[in-house]
Amino acid sequence: MINSKKLIPYILILPFLLIMALIFVGGIAQAAIQSLGYLPVFGMYDISFEHYLRLFRNPHFMLSLRYTFYIAFVSSTLSVILGVLVAFAVHHTKRGDKLSYSLYKIPIIIPHAVVIILIINIFFQTGILSRVMYALGMIDSAADFPLLIFDRAGIGIILTYLYKQVPFVALTVFVVLRGMNRKYTQVAENLGAGKLQIFLRVTLPMLAPTMLTAFLITFAFGFGAFEVPFLLGSPARQTLPILAYFDHRSPVLAARPSAMATNVTISFISLSLIWIYMRLAKALTKRGLEGGLI
């Protein structure tokens, strides 16, 4: 017999789930249909995979796909590495030092638009850093300062993501560190393991599922984000969301299915990341429960 008390939480979140399903699933379904060329509003009724084939044969699209992967992968990898270091630094501070526990959380609540302005004011060729270096005689003019904003390497985009994502990763890892059972490290110490061995064989495997979660979340955000690459990216390099945006705004109706095909590609990659995360998290958790930590 079904326990009615167990169903209460699901009943309470049912309205939210229905709204999200309508928006998310309905949006993806509509984009998928339009990506096949079915747009009755514009008199287009032929359904085919021609737009996908044309898209993946387009060198500009493939360059944009690689660039999007590059931005998301580099920013996520650096965010996880730096976030773990920050989490360990905060974890080893004094218990009463509330300031260190609060400062690293501040960037999380700051909107991306504010961070973009901050990055431009600091790292632009006429920004604060450039002026300081000029005052110190390190450069002769603003033109000598390296181009970090609107550059082809996407450094400004990555810096913006790092400012937001490093505190997020640090907060996530810190919560796990604070609740980690000390008996594993104590057993390793009694067996003669050093600090590096304890970190590599005990702490790191226990943090692996959390680090993987943080990586995939930040990667998915960086892969599908629009405003930061749009405002800080180089006109010569476009991420997939920007490419879809310009195709969608094109007055040529034939570009609309291509824009939707790009959106479907982004959604497919994001959903694939969720599937990969679930498989890897399950494998890592099983490995930990079977005693593979030390």
N, C-alpha and C positions, 0 to 999 in steps of 0.2 A: 504494500500500500504506500502511496506517495505521501511523504510528510509535507503538509501544507506550509510549515514554517520554513522549510528549505526553499520553497518557491517564492517567498516574499521578496528577497533581494532581486530576483529576476523580474518579478512583476513591477517593482519600483523603477527599474531602469528600462522597462519595455518601451515607454514613450520615446526615450532618448535613442534607443536602438532602432526604432522604426523610422525616426527622423533621419538618423545617420545613414540607414540603409537606403532610404529614398534618395537622399542627396548623393551619397557615394556610389551606390550600385546604379542608380538611375543615370547619374552623370557619365559613368564609364560606359554603360550600355548605349547611351545616346552618342557618345563620342565614337564608339566602336562601329555603330551603324553608319554614321556620317563618314567615317574613315574608309568605308567600302564604296563610297560614292553615292549613297542614297540620301539625297537632300530634296524632298518634294517641294519645299518652299522655293527653291531656285530652279525647279523643273528638271532635277537630276534623279533618275530612277534606276540607272544601271548599277548593279552590285557586282563588284569584282575586287580582286586583290592587286589591281594595277597600281594603285597609289602606294601601297607598301613596297612593291617591287621597284617602282620608280624612286621611292624614297631611299631604299637601301643601296641603290645604284648611284645615288647622288653623292659625289665626293664632298660637297659642302656639308651634307648631313653627317657623313661618317667622321669628318673633321670635328664637327660640333659634338658628336657622340663621344669621341675620344677626349675632347677638351672638358666635357662635363664630367666624365669619369676621373680625369686628372684632378680637377678642382675638388670633387667630392672625396676622392681617396686621400690626397695629400692633406687636406684640412682635417679629415676624420682621424687619420693616423697620428698626426701631430697633436690633435686634441686629446686622444686617448693617452699618448705618452706623457704629455705635459699635465693632463688632468690627474693621472695616477701619481705623478711626482708631487703635485700640489696636495693631493689627498693624504699622502704619507707625511708630508711636511706639517699639515694641519693636525694629523692624528698624533704626531709626536710632540706637539706643543703642550704647554701646561693646561691642565683641566680648567683652571680658572680664567684662562685667556679667552674671553668671549669675543674680543675684537677680531682675532684671527678666524674664528668660526663664522663671523658675519661678513667680513670684507669680501671674501671670494664669492659670496652669493649675490652681491650687488649687480654684477654684469648680467645675471640671468634675467632680472626684471626690467632691464633697460631695453627699449624697442630697437629693432634693427635700424630704423631710420635715424635714430640718434647716434648709434654707433657709426653709421656711414659718415655722418657729418664730422664726428670725432676723428675718424681715420683720415678723412680728407684734410682736416685742419692740421693734423700732425705729420702725415707722411707725404703730402703733396709737395711738388717742387718749390712752391712758395709757402709751405707750411712751417709749423713751429720747429720741427727738427732741422729743416733746411736753414732756417734763420739762425738757429743756435750754432750749427756747423759753420755758417758764414761768419758769425761774430767771433768764433774761435779761430778763424783763419784756415779752416780745414778745406773749404771750397772757395773758389773765386767768384762764383755767381750761382744763381738758382739753377741755371742750365747744367751745372756740374753735378747737381744732386741726382742720384739715380731715379729713374721713373718707376715709382712703386704703385701709382694709381693710374687707371686706364691703360695698364700695360698688358702685353700679350701673354705674359706668364701668369697673370691673375693674382699677383701678390697682394694687391689691395683687397680682393675678394677673400683670399685665404686669411689675411689678418683680421678681417671683420668676423669671419666664422670662428677663428681661434678665440677672439675676445668673448664671444658668446658661448662657445662649446666647451672650452677648457673648464670653466666653473661648473657647467652642467655635469661633465664627466667626473670632476673632483667631488661634487656633492654626492653623486651616485656611488662612487667607489668608497667615499668616506663613511657613508651609512653602513656599508658592508664591513668595512674595517672595524668600525666601532662595535658592531655586533658579532664579530668573529670570535669563535671559541678558542681560548688560549691553550687548550689542552694539546692541540696539534703541534703548535710551536714548542711547547714545553717537552713533549715527547721527543721531538727532533733535537732539542738542546741536550736532553739526557742521553741521546744516542751519539752525541758528539758532533752534530751538524753545526757548521758555521752560519753566520748571518746571511751570506750569499746563497748557501745551499738551502737555508730555510725559506728565503725569498723565492728561489727558483722552484723548489720541490714542494713547498707547502702553501705559502701565501699566494703566489701567482696562480697555481691551479684553482685555488678557491675563489680568486677574483676573476678568473677567465670568463665565466658566464656573464658577469656584470660588465666586464670590459667589452665583450662581444656585443652585448645589448647596446651599450653606449656607442660603439663604433657604427653599428648598423643604423641606429636612430640618427646619428649625426650625418652618416653617409646618405641616407635617404633624404634628409632635409637638404643637404648640399646639392644633391642630384636634382631635386625638384624645385629648388628655390628660384624665385624670379627677380625680386626687387634688388638684391645685392649685386648679382652679375649685371643687371640692367643699368644700375647707377654707377658702378665702379669698374665694369669690364671694358675691354678694348673694343672699338668698333670693328676691328679686324677679326675678332674671335667672339663667337656667340655660343652660349650654352643651349641645350635643347629647349628649355622653356621659353627663351627669348626667340629662338627660331620659330617655335609654334606660334608665339604671339604675333610676330610680323607676318607669318603666313595667314593667320586668322584675320588680320587687319587688311590684308591685300584686297584691292578692288577686283582682282581676277578671281572669279568664282571657282576656277579649277584648283586654286591654292587652298581652299577650305578643307577638302578631304585630306590633303597632305598635312595640314595643321592638326587635324584630328588623329591622323595616323601617328604623328609625333607624340601627341598626348597619350595615346594608347600605348606606345612604346615605353614612355616614362612610367606609366601605371604598371605595365607588365614587369619592368625591371624592379620597381618598388615592391610589388607583390612577391616577386621571386626572392628578394632579400628577406622578406618575412618568412617565407618557406625555409630558406637556408638557415635563418636564425633559429627557427623552431627545431630543425634537425640537429644543428650543432649544439644548441643549448641542452637538448635532451641527451645527446651523446656525452657532453661534458659533465652533466649532472650525474649520469649513470656511472661514469668513470670515477667521479668523486665518491659516490656511495659505495662503490666496490673496493674502495681503499687505495685508489691510485694516487693519493695526494702526496705520499711520502714513500 
